[in-house]
């Protein structure tokens, strides 16, 4: 057996997954954490992500440690060339590699999914803010997205043109001289459907015999079910099967989540492939699965390892704070609850926990409260028992969203599908 306490892991991230670095201290002897910070005018808030976490060494660069690092993990996208270079140096790499394009180039991804026989909903690609206004004027109830530049625009729901005009005015100003060159993907709403997904990983197109899957209330809550891959909804298995050759071609060895809206007739429309650590439900991973060292170490070398699942059910409620979109957010809780609270953009000082806001994007989602159980009800109850012990200015735990998630699962049963 491999003695992982004698090995080092380096997590190369954009800041969202400090909770993974913290979790890996249980497994590896040395945990490095690196976030790119090199700008003309560096900001302290960027350089302090991951700083002060017990057992985690935040580093300014991993190159001086290259010979000491045994395993690189890339939980986020936008690092494909670096992953490929490190692999050429015979380093063990866990990451999506070139497969990240399935997430980053939405229009090309939809074309590829369609070529594989995967159902996608009706969509239109329009170029420029003027064309977007015309399209939304003729087509209400649209979901509008762009590729790659999430810092400039997050996806939004356009119920009608008059209601969304203030945002379009803001985007026109924000995009400046390039406002008529931006490519927008406008998706028709897929109504009377339940959005569920496979949540796990793939090694060169292979999947484990046991896995996790779940239902999300967008940016608020998540309910996870673990169990046999064969018992997962057939629609999710079919999506994975059709994507497997693509994953193999890219040498994809990393996290993957599918987002599919399943309609009453049983069709599954893929919305957005997630070629990274998902958030949510990754905050649950570190409690739900107990053998991450084996999974990551062997997976980076091309061997798939079955997860050691801790419980049949998991639940999480997202912690939010509007104050944190622009300000450092202190978070306090009893020490014995540490494994039930996962914090995003984490920095620690004198044992205190802080969510650190970042320039370029505003986030109200500062972390999550997680819980496990033998039943869904037990997992939800576990979240509730912890949530009221989290303290901090303007912090809210979205417990009511778990009721909505349960309703979605009830609706899924009406469709004749069990999670």
C-alpha positions in Angstrom: 0.0 0.0 0.0 1.1 3.5 -0.8 2.1 5.6 2.2 0.6 8.9 1.2 1.9 10.7 4.3 5.3 10.5 2.6 3.9 12.1 -0.6 3.1 15.7 -1.6 0.1 17.1 -3.5 -0.1 20.5 -5.2 -3.6 21.9 -5.9 -3.5 24.5 -8.7 -6.7 26.4 -8.4 -8.4 29.8 -9.0 -9.5 30.1 -5.4 -12.9 28.5 -5.3 -11.7 25.2 -3.9 -9.7 26.0 -0.9 -12.0 23.5 0.9 -10.3 20.7 -1.2 -6.9 21.7 -0.1 -8.0 21.7 3.5 -9.6 18.2 3.1 -6.4 16.8 1.5 -4.4 17.4 4.7 -6.1 14.3 6.0 -4.4 12.2 3.3 -1.1 13.6 2.2 2.0 14.6 4.1 2.5 17.9 2.3 -0.3 19.9 0.7 0.7 22.8 -1.5 -1.9 25.3 -2.7 -1.2 27.7 -5.6 -3.5 30.3 -7.1 -2.2 32.5 -10.0 -1.8 36.0 -8.7 0.6 37.6 -11.3 -0.9 40.8 -12.5 0.6 44.2 -13.1 -0.7 45.4 -9.8 -1.0 42.3 -7.5 -3.7 42.3 -4.9 -3.3 41.0 -1.3 -6.8 39.4 -1.5 -5.6 37.2 -4.3 -2.3 36.2 -2.7 -3.9 35.3 0.6 -6.3 32.6 -0.8 -5.4 29.4 1.1 -3.1 31.2 3.5 -3.1 30.2 7.1 -5.0 26.9 6.7 -3.4 24.3 9.1 -1.5 21.7 7.1 -1.7 23.7 3.8 1.4 25.5 2.4 0.2 28.3 0.2 3.0 29.0 -2.4 3.7 31.9 -4.8 4.9 29.5 -7.4 5.0 25.7 -7.8 8.0 25.7 -10.1 10.7 25.9 -7.3 9.0 22.8 -5.8 8.5 20.9 -9.0 11.0 18.1 -8.1 9.3 17.6 -4.7 5.7 17.5 -5.9 4.4 14.0 -6.4 0.9 14.8 -7.6 -0.7 17.8 -9.3 -4.5 18.3 -9.0 -6.4 20.9 -11.1 -9.9 21.2 -9.7 -10.8 24.1 -12.0 -10.7 24.8 -15.7 -8.4 27.1 -17.8 -5.3 25.2 -17.1 -5.2 22.7 -20.0 -1.8 23.7 -21.6 -0.1 23.7 -18.2 -1.5 20.2 -17.4 -0.3 18.9 -20.8 3.2 20.3 -20.2 3.5 18.8 -16.7 2.4 15.5 -18.1 5.2 15.8 -20.7 7.5 16.0 -17.7 6.1 12.7 -16.4 4.2 14.2 -13.6 1.0 12.7 -12.3 -1.8 15.0 -13.2 -5.4 14.9 -12.1 -7.5 17.2 -14.4 -9.7 17.6 -17.4 -6.9 18.7 -19.8 -8.2 19.6 -23.2 -11.6 18.2 -22.3 -12.3 21.5 -20.5 -13.4 22.9 -23.9 -16.7 21.0 -23.4 -17.5 23.5 -20.7 -15.6 26.6 -22.0 -16.8 26.7 -25.6 -20.6 26.4 -25.3 -21.5 26.6 -28.9 -18.9 24.1 -30.0 -19.8 21.8 -27.1 -23.5 21.8 -28.2 -22.5 20.8 -31.7 -20.3 18.1 -30.4 -22.9 16.7 -28.0 -25.5 16.7 -30.8 -23.0 14.8 -33.1 -22.8 12.1 -30.3 -26.5 11.6 -30.3 -27.0 13.5 -27.0 -30.2 15.5 -26.6 -29.7 19.3 -26.3 -32.5 21.8 -26.1 -33.3 24.4 -28.8 -30.8 27.2 -28.9 -29.7 30.2 -31.0 -26.3 31.8 -31.2 -26.4 35.5 -31.7 -23.5 37.9 -32.1 -23.6 41.4 -30.5 -25.8 43.2 -28.1 -28.0 44.6 -30.8 -28.8 41.1 -32.1 -29.4 39.9 -28.6 -31.9 42.6 -28.0 -33.7 41.7 -31.2 -33.7 38.0 -30.4 -35.0 38.5 -26.9 -37.7 40.9 -28.2 -39.1 38.0 -30.4 -38.3 35.1 -28.1 -39.3 35.4 -24.4 -38.3 32.9 -21.7 -34.6 32.5 -22.8 -31.5 31.5 -20.8 -28.6 33.6 -22.0 -25.0 32.5 -21.7 -21.6 33.3 -23.0 -18.5 31.1 -23.4 -15.3 31.5 -21.2 -15.7 35.0 -19.9 -17.8 34.3 -16.8 -16.1 37.2 -15.0 -17.8 39.6 -17.5 -21.3 37.9 -17.5 -22.9 35.1 -15.7 -25.8 33.2 -17.3 -29.2 34.9 -16.8 -32.9 34.2 -17.4 -34.6 36.6 -19.8 -38.3 36.3 -19.1 -39.0 39.1 -21.5 -37.1 42.0 -23.1 -38.6 44.8 -21.1 -37.8 43.1 -17.8 -34.2 42.4 -18.8 -33.4 45.8 -20.4 -31.5 47.2 -17.4 -29.1 44.3 -17.5 -28.6 44.6 -21.2 -27.8 48.3 -20.8 -25.2 47.4 -18.2 -23.7 44.7 -20.4 -23.5 47.1 -23.4 -21.5 49.5 -21.2 -19.4 46.7 -19.8 -18.4 45.1 -23.1 -17.5 48.5 -24.5 -16.0 48.5 -28.0 -16.5 44.8 -28.3 -20.3 44.9 -27.5 -21.2 43.9 -31.1 -18.7 41.1 -31.3 -19.6 39.1 -28.2 -21.2 35.7 -29.0 -24.3 34.9 -26.9 -25.9 31.5 -26.6 -29.7 31.8 -26.1 -31.4 28.6 -24.9 -35.1 28.0 -24.9 -36.5 27.2 -21.5 -37.1 23.4 -21.0 -40.3 23.4 -18.9 -41.9 20.7 -16.8 -38.5 19.1 -16.2 -36.2 18.2 -13.3 -32.5 19.0 -13.4 -30.3 16.2 -12.1 -26.8 15.1 -12.8 -24.0 12.6 -12.4 -21.4 13.9 -10.0 -18.0 12.2 -9.9 -15.0 11.7 -12.2 -13.8 9.8 -15.2 -10.5 8.2 -16.0 -10.0 8.1 -19.8 -13.7 7.5 -20.3 -14.0 4.9 -17.5 -16.5 5.3 -14.7 -16.6 3.6 -11.3 -19.2 0.9 -10.4 -20.4 3.1 -7.5 -20.9 6.8 -7.7 -22.8 9.9 -6.6 -25.5 11.9 -8.3 -27.9 14.6 -7.2 -30.4 17.4 -7.6 -29.5 21.1 -7.2 -31.4 24.1 -6.3 -29.3 26.6 -8.2 -26.7 28.2 -5.9 -28.8 27.3 -2.8 -28.9 23.6 -1.9 -28.1 20.1 -3.1 -29.3 16.6 -2.3 -26.9 13.8 -3.1 -27.5 10.0 -3.5 -24.7 7.5 -3.5 -24.9 4.0 -4.7 -24.5 1.7 -7.7 -23.7 3.2 -11.1 -26.1 0.7 -12.6 -28.9 2.0 -10.5 -28.4 5.6 -11.5 -31.0 6.9 -13.9 -30.4 5.4 -17.4 -30.5 8.9 -18.9 -27.4 9.9 -17.0 -25.6 6.6 -17.8 -26.3 7.1 -21.5 -24.8 10.6 -21.5 -21.6 9.3 -19.9 -21.4 6.3 -22.3 -21.7 8.6 -25.3 -19.1 11.0 -24.0 -16.7 8.3 -23.0 -14.7 8.2 -26.3 -14.3 12.0 -26.1 -12.9 11.7 -22.6 -10.6 8.9 -23.7 -9.3 11.0 -26.6 -8.5 13.9 -24.4 -6.8 11.8 -21.7 -9.4 13.2 -19.3 -8.6 12.2 -15.7 -10.6 14.4 -13.5 -13.9 15.6 -12.1 -16.9 15.6 -14.3 -20.6 16.5 -13.6 -23.4 16.4 -16.1 -26.3 18.8 -15.9 -29.4 17.4 -17.6 -33.0 18.4 -17.5 -35.2 15.3 -17.6 -38.7 15.9 -19.0 -41.9 14.0 -18.3 -41.4 11.9 -21.4 -38.0 10.7 -20.1 -35.8 12.6 -22.4 -32.7 14.1 -20.9 -31.4 17.4 -22.3 -27.8 18.3 -21.4 -27.5 21.9 -20.3 -23.9 22.5 -19.4 -21.2 19.9 -19.0 -19.1 20.7 -15.9 -15.5 19.7 -16.6 -14.1 20.6 -13.1 -14.9 20.2 -9.5 -18.6 21.2 -9.2 -19.8 23.8 -6.7 -22.1 22.5 -5.4 -21.9 19.6 -4.6 -18.1 19.2 -4.2 -18.4 20.5 -0.6 -20.0 17.1 0.1 -17.3 15.0 -1.6 -14.8 15.2 1.3 -17.4 13.8 3.8 -19.2 11.4 1.4 -16.0 9.7 0.1 -13.3 8.4 2.4 -10.4 7.2 0.1 -9.5 10.3 -1.9 -5.8 9.6 -1.8 -6.2 6.3 -3.7 -8.7 7.9 -6.1 -6.5 10.8 -7.0 -3.1 9.1 -7.0 -4.1 6.1 -9.1 -6.5 8.0 -11.3 -3.8 10.4 -12.3 -1.8 7.4 -13.5 -4.8 6.0 -15.5 -6.2 3.5 -13.0 -9.8 3.9 -11.8 -10.4 3.3 -8.1 -13.8 2.6 -6.5 -15.0 5.2 -4.0 -15.4 4.2 -0.3 -18.8 5.7 0.3 -19.5 6.9 3.8 -23.3 7.2 3.6 -26.2 6.6 1.2 -27.4 10.2 1.3 -25.9 13.7 1.6 -27.3 17.2 1.7 -25.9 20.7 1.7 -27.2 24.2 2.1 -25.2 27.1 0.7 -24.0 29.8 3.1 -24.5 33.3 1.6 -23.7 36.9 2.5 -24.3 39.9 0.4 -21.8 41.7 2.6 -19.1 39.3 1.4 -19.4 40.3 -2.3 -17.1 43.3 -1.5 -15.8 42.7 2.0 -13.8 40.2 4.0 -16.3 38.0 5.8 -15.5 36.4 9.2 -17.1 33.1 9.8 -17.3 31.4 13.3 -18.5 28.0 14.5 -17.6 25.5 17.1 -14.4 23.6 16.3 -16.0 20.2 16.5 -18.2 21.1 13.5 -15.2 21.9 11.2 -15.8 18.9 8.9 -19.5 20.0 8.4 -18.6 23.5 7.1 -16.7 24.0 3.8 -15.6 27.6 3.1 -14.9 29.0 -0.4 -12.1 31.6 -1.0 -10.7 30.7 2.5 -8.0 32.5 4.3 -7.2 32.1 8.0 -5.5 34.4 10.5 -4.9 33.5 14.1 -7.2 30.6 13.8 -10.1 32.7 12.5 -11.9 31.8 9.2 -12.4 34.4 6.5 -14.1 34.4 3.1 -12.0 36.7 0.9 -13.8 38.6 -1.9 -12.0 38.9 -5.3 -11.7 41.6 -7.9 -13.5 40.8 -11.1 -16.4 38.9 -9.8 -18.7 39.2 -6.9 -19.8 36.1 -4.9 -22.4 35.9 -2.2 -21.9 32.2 -1.9 -19.2 31.9 0.8 -19.4 28.1 1.6 -21.8 25.3 2.6 -23.1 23.3 5.5 -23.0 19.6 4.7 -24.6 16.6 6.3 -24.8 12.8 5.8 -27.4 10.2 6.7 -28.9 6.8 6.0 -31.9 8.5 4.6 -32.5 11.8 2.8 -34.4 13.1 5.8 -31.4 12.2 8.1 -29.0 14.1 5.9 -31.2 17.2 5.8 -31.6 17.1 9.5 -27.9 16.9 10.0 -27.5 20.1 7.9 -30.1 21.9 10.0 -28.4 20.9 13.3 -25.2 22.6 12.1 -26.6 25.6 10.3 -27.8 27.5 13.3 -24.4 27.3 14.9 -22.7 29.2 12.1 -22.1 32.8 13.1 -21.1 35.9 11.1 -22.4 39.3 10.0 -25.3 39.0 7.4 -24.7 35.2 6.9 -27.7 33.2 5.8 -28.1 29.5 5.4 -30.5 28.5 2.7 -32.2 25.6 4.5 -35.6 26.2 2.9 -34.1 25.4 -0.5 -33.7 21.8 0.7 -37.5 21.5 0.8 -37.5 22.6 -2.9 -34.9 20.0 -3.7 -37.1 17.3 -2.1 -40.0 18.5 -4.2 -37.8 18.1 -7.3 -37.1 14.5 -6.3 -40.8 13.9 -5.7 -41.5 15.3 -9.2 -38.8 13.0 -10.6 -40.6 10.0 -9.1 -43.7 11.1 -10.9 -41.8 10.8 -14.1 -41.0 7.2 -13.1 -37.3 7.9 -12.3 -35.5 7.2 -9.0 -32.3 9.1 -8.2 
